[in-house]
């Protein structure tokens, strides 16, 4: 089974939930940190580095001798990563999505691909948890290829938890694509409700079964729970606004290790997520 953990905004406790679910699973599990712009699952897991892989995307290189400046490449590129004005085209690597279309449409074969580094994927062993972490290079902007590289390390015969980036960007969609179910983490505030509604819309557009974990219960009201009832979304768990949870996070300790009394809560989340996924993808 592949379980996504997502949130409509940052700071809701998504990483706390993802790491805790991995820790209570009780068997070999893969935790894929797809929040490549700010990966932090590693902060809570004492892992040993097993392998590292540099991730690149192909960008065009112009052969100015062969190029006649026809401009077909620039007209094709919807991202404006290559522009031809009165001569050989200019390439803007930061805008290139590596689709290779410009090379295909060039009538003179004047474009060739060259790799451009965007980040790294590292695999760490942390007991029964295998952590796969993507880390975007400083200054790089192309996230989805790095997310795909992280997911490419998933072993098909083992359960996987996908820690998605916050929000509802293309990186979130790339992370959740192919998941069996998704847990949406939110908080009982107007901001939490607004972003939960948008995250739910994304998940449903992808055809994913969803459950909600409400974190920091006690700091707001019950409008999130009412929203979930109105939209037939099960609330899988409610986590209280417990200072001890924040203290454990500040020490880099997984919640379920620092406070074992919460292990049952996260096992119930797994059971609820399994029921959501059983309609199409089996169980853990």
N, C-alpha and C positions, 0 to 999 in steps of 0.2 A: 504494500500500500504506500501511496505517496500522499503525505498530508502537508498542505500549505499553512503557514501561520503568517497572517498579514494584519495591517492596521491602516486606517485612513489617514493617520497622522503619526508623527514621531512622538516618543515619550510616553506611550500608553502602557509599556511593559511587554511588548511583543517579543523581544529577545529573552526576557525572563521566562515567558511561557514556552518559547521554542526549546530553550535549553532544559527546562524542567521536564518537558514531555520526553525529550531524548533520554534524560537520566532515569525516568521511572519506567521506561519501556521494558526493561528487564531482559533484553536480548540484544544481539548485535544490531545496531541501528546506525544509519547515516544521517548526519546533520549537515545540511548544505546551506552555508551562509551566503545567500544571494544578495545581501545588502552590500554590494561591492564598493560603494562610495564611502561607507563607514562600517565595515565589518567589526563586530565586537563579541561574537560568540566565543572566540578564543580566550577572552578575558575571564570566562567562567569555567574553562576546561583546561586542566593541566595535561596538555598533549605533547607527543613527541613527533617532530616533523619526519614524515616518511618520504615525501616527494614534492617537488615544485616544478611548475610548468609555466613558461612565459607564453602569454597569449598575444597574438598579433592579428591584424586585419589587413587584407590586401588593398593597396591604394595604387592608382595609376601613375606610371612614369612615362614621360613624353619623349619619343625619339624625334627630335626637331628636324633631323635630316629627312625622315620619311614623311613628316606631317606637312600637309598643304594648307592647314588653317581653315578647313571647310566648316568647322563648328558643329558637326553632328554630335560630338561627345557632349558639348555644353548644352545643346538643345535637349539631349536625352536626360541629363542628370536633374532629377527633381530636387536634390539637396543643394544645388549650386556649388558643388565641390570642384567642378572643373568649368572654366570659362574661357571661351576663345573670342578674342577681339583683334582683328587685323593681324593675325599671325598665329604661331603655336599657342595652344591653350595654357592657361595657368591652373595649377592644381592646388587646392586648399585641403591638405590631408586631414585637418581636424573636422572637416565637414563630411568627409567621405565615409559612406556606410559599407564599402567593400562589396557592392553587389556585382561588379564586373560588367555592368551594362555598357559603359562607355567603350570598353575594349571590344565588345561584340559589335557595336554599331560603327566603329571606325572603319571607313572603306579602304584605308591604306595600311592597316595594321601597324599604326604608329604609336600605339599605347601598349605598355607591358605592366604587369603587376609587380609590386615590390612590397615586402611585409613592413608593417608599422606596428610597433609594440604599443599595447594599451593597458596591460596589467599582468598580473600573475595569479595562478591558482595553486594553493598549497593544500596538501592532504596531511592531516595529523591523526595519530592514534591516541585516544584518551579512554583507555579501558574498553568497555563495550561500545563506546561511541567513536565512530569515525567522522571527524570533522573535515569538511571540504570548504575551504574559504577562498573567495575571490577578492582581490584587492586591486582597485583601479589606480593606475599611475596618476600622480599629480599632474594636472593640466590636460589629462585625457577626458573626453566627453562622451565617448561611445560606450554605453553600458550594456545593451542587450547581447552583443557578442561575448562579452565576458561572463554574463549570466549563463549563456548557453554552454560555455566552456566549463563552468562549475557543474551544471547539470549533466554534462557528458561524463563526469566521473562517477555518476550514480551506478551502483551495481544492481542489476535488475532483480536479483533474488533476495534482496534485503529491504526492509522497510526504510523509508526516507522521510525526513522532516525538512521542509523548505522554509527557511527564514527569509521572508520577502522584504524588499525595501519598503519603507513607509510611503503612504500616498497611493496614487493610482496612475502612475506613469507607465510608459511602455516597458520599463524594467520590471514593474510589478506584473504586468500581463505576461511577459516572457517567463517570469518565475513560476507563476501559477498555472501556466499552460500545461496540460497533461496531468495535473493533480487529481486525486480521487475525491478529495474534500478539502475544505479550507476552514480554519478557525480564525475568526476576526476578533482582534483584541481591541477593546475600547475602554473609555472611562465615562462615568455618569455625569457629564457636563454638557452644556450646549455645544461646545466645540467638538467633544467626543461624538455626540449624536450626529452632528452635521457631517463629519468625516466618515462615520460608520455608514450612513446612508449612501454616500458616494462609493465607498469600498464595496458595499453589498451590491450596488448596481454593476460594478465591474465584474464581480464574481459571478453574478447571474448571467451577465452577457457571455461569459465563458462557459456557462452551463454547469457551474460547480455547486454542489451541495454545501451549505454554510451553517456553521454554528457560531455563537458569540460567547466570548469570555469578557465579563465586565470586571475591570480592575479598579482598585481604590474605592470600593463601595463605601459610602459614608461621607464623601466629600461633595456630593451633589444631590440629585433627586432620582426619581424612578422613570424619567422620560425615556431612557434607553430601553428599559425593560418593556415599557408600553409600546415603543416602536417595534420591538422584536415580536411582541404578541400580534400586533396589527399586520405584520408582514410575514407571519408564520415562520419565524426564524427561532430555533431553539436556543435558549441561554444554557450553555453547557456548564458554566460555573460562575460564581461571583467571588472575587478575592477582596478581602477587606483592606481598608487603608491602615495597614499594620506597619508601624515604624520599624519593626524587626526585619521586614522584607527589604526596606530601603537600606538598612544597615548591612544586611547580608550582601546586597548588590554592591555597596561601596567597598566591601572587602573582596569582591570578586568571587563570592561563593554562590554556587547554584542554590536557588531557593529551597529545593527539596532536600538538599544535603544539610543546609544550615538549620532548617525548620522541618524535621521529618514528619510532623503532624500534617503537613500539606501534601504529602505523597498521595494520600487517598483522593484528594481533590483532583490531582492531575491524572490519576488513573481513571477517574470518572470522566474527565475530558476525553481521554483516549477512547474509552468505551462509547461515549456519545459520538465522537468522530467516526468510529468504526461503523456504527449504525447508519450514519449519514452516507458512508461510502459503500455499504453493502449492496445498495441498489444496483451498482454497476461495476464495482471493482473488487469485490471480495472483502476480506478482513485482514487484520494483522495476523 
